[in-house]
Amino acid sequence: VQLVESGGGLVQPGGSLRLSCAASGFTFSRYGMSWYRQAPGKEREWITDITSLGGSTNYADSVKGRFTISRDNAKNTVYLQMNNLKPEDTAVYYCKAKLLAYWGQGTQVTVSS
């Protein structure tokens, strides 16, 4: 199993980023997928997930209305569109297949002016 996150970077408050997570080594279309994040000095927290076929999504209150999770099963990729970013969104962002105990290396998102 391999999960490779990308798309992070430095962005000003109010800006947007789109993260990608390329998956391999398992049947991607059979698994729900999640995004987590870990800010400095804090525990890793769940922020959103999507069902295997993309029919249902869930969001943490902290990102609801600003972040959108989506997936392309033909490309074995899950995305996280992040809009109206705030300094408190600064963290390393990780994707994870639900029910599988594998993590990628994460991608750093820094929101700062």
Rosetta blueprint (number, residue, H / E / L):
1 V L
2 Q E
3 L E
4 V E
5 E E
6 S E
7 G L
8 G L
9 G E
10 L E
11 V E
12 Q L
13 P L
14 G L
15 G L
16 S L
17 L E
18 R E
19 L E
20 S E
21 C E
22 A E
23 A E
24 S E
25 G L
26 F L
27 T L
28 F H
29 S H
30 R H
31 Y L
32 G L
33 M E
34 S E
35 W E
36 Y E
37 R E
38 Q E
39 A L
40 P L
41 G L
42 K L
43 E L
44 R L
45 E E
46 W E
47 I E
48 T E
49 D E
50 I E
51 T L
52 S L
53 L L
54 G L
55 G L
56 S L
57 T E
58 N E
59 Y E
60 A L
61 D L
62 S L
63 V L
64 K L
65 G L
66 R L
67 F E
68 T E
69 I E
70 S E
71 R E
72 D E
73 N L
74 A L
75 K L
76 N L
77 T E
78 V E
79 Y E
80 L E
81 Q E
82 M E
83 N L
84 N L
85 L L
86 K L
87 P H
88 E H
89 D H
90 T L
91 A E
92 V E
93 Y E
94 Y E
95 C E
96 K E
97 A E
98 K L
99 L L
100 L L
101 A L
102 Y L
103 W L
104 G L
105 Q L
106 G L
107 T E
108 Q E
109 V E
110 T E
111 V E
112 S L
113 S L
